[in-house]
Amino acid sequence: MVILRTLLEIAAILLNVLWWLIIIQVILSWLIAFNVLNTQSEGMRRFLTGLDRFLEPLYRPFRKILPDFGGLDLSPVVVLLLIGILINPVISNTLASLPPPGV
């Protein structure tokens, strides 16, 4: 049971990190759209490209399913909702149902 608890806690941490990466990407995309950030900077361009390459495989299945809303991409919202469902009801309830460590 200790191994399962540890794996679930690691999964929760990784999902939280993924949640924040998506939030950061969304905010950066807004800042770029409103010309607040300069994409001419090599470091910023590399960071954005890396973030896009990392998160694109998560968005791709939902972009195929969701209707076209023009310039509005709702796939990050869907992924955030799924992460929230995984973290709160699934992982939290499973951890609560396990016996406490050391028992």
C-alpha positions in Angstrom: 0.0 0.0 0.0 2.9 2.3 0.6 4.0 2.0 -3.0 0.5 2.7 -4.3 0.3 5.8 -2.0 3.7 7.0 -3.2 2.8 6.5 -6.9 -0.5 8.4 -6.4 1.2 11.3 -4.7 3.8 11.5 -7.5 1.0 11.4 -10.1 -0.8 14.3 -8.2 2.4 16.3 -8.1 3.1 15.8 -11.8 -0.5 16.7 -12.7 -0.2 19.9 -10.6 3.0 20.8 -12.5 1.2 20.1 -15.8 -1.7 22.3 -14.7 0.6 25.2 -14.1 2.5 24.7 -17.3 -0.8 24.9 -19.2 -1.8 28.1 -17.3 1.6 29.6 -18.0 1.3 28.8 -21.7 -2.2 30.3 -21.9 -1.1 33.5 -20.2 1.9 33.8 -22.4 -0.2 33.3 -25.5 -2.5 36.1 -24.4 0.6 38.4 -23.8 1.9 37.6 -27.2 -1.5 38.2 -28.9 -1.7 41.6 -27.3 2.0 42.4 -28.2 3.1 42.7 -24.6 5.9 40.1 -25.0 8.5 40.4 -27.7 8.8 37.2 -29.6 12.0 38.4 -31.3 14.0 37.4 -28.3 15.7 34.1 -29.0 15.3 32.9 -25.4 11.6 33.6 -25.3 11.1 32.0 -28.7 12.9 28.8 -27.6 10.9 28.7 -24.3 7.6 29.1 -26.2 8.5 26.5 -28.8 9.5 24.0 -26.2 6.4 24.6 -24.2 4.3 24.2 -27.4 6.1 21.0 -28.4 5.6 19.6 -24.9 1.9 20.4 -24.6 0.7 19.9 -28.2 0.3 16.1 -27.9 -2.1 16.7 -25.0 -4.2 19.2 -27.0 -4.2 17.3 -30.3 -6.9 14.7 -29.6 -9.3 17.4 -28.3 -8.6 19.8 -31.2 -9.8 17.0 -33.5 -13.1 16.6 -31.5 -13.9 20.3 -30.6 -15.6 22.4 -33.2 -13.7 25.3 -34.8 -14.2 28.5 -32.8 -12.1 30.6 -35.1 -9.1 32.0 -33.2 -10.3 30.6 -29.9 -8.7 27.3 -28.8 -10.6 25.6 -26.0 -8.4 22.5 -25.9 -6.3 23.8 -22.9 -9.6 24.3 -21.0 -10.6 20.7 -21.7 -7.2 19.4 -20.6 -7.4 21.5 -17.4 -10.8 20.2 -16.6 -9.6 16.6 -17.1 -6.6 17.2 -14.9 -8.9 18.7 -12.2 -11.1 15.7 -12.4 -8.1 13.4 -12.1 -6.5 15.2 -9.2 -9.6 16.0 -7.0 -12.1 13.2 -7.2 -9.9 10.3 -8.4 -6.5 10.7 -6.8 -7.7 12.4 -3.6 -10.5 9.9 -2.9 -8.2 7.0 -3.6 -5.6 8.4 -1.2 -8.2 9.0 1.4 -9.5 5.4 1.1 -6.0 3.9 1.6 -4.8 3.1 5.1 -2.5 5.7 6.6 1.2 5.0 6.1 2.8 2.9 8.8 -0.3 0.9 9.5 
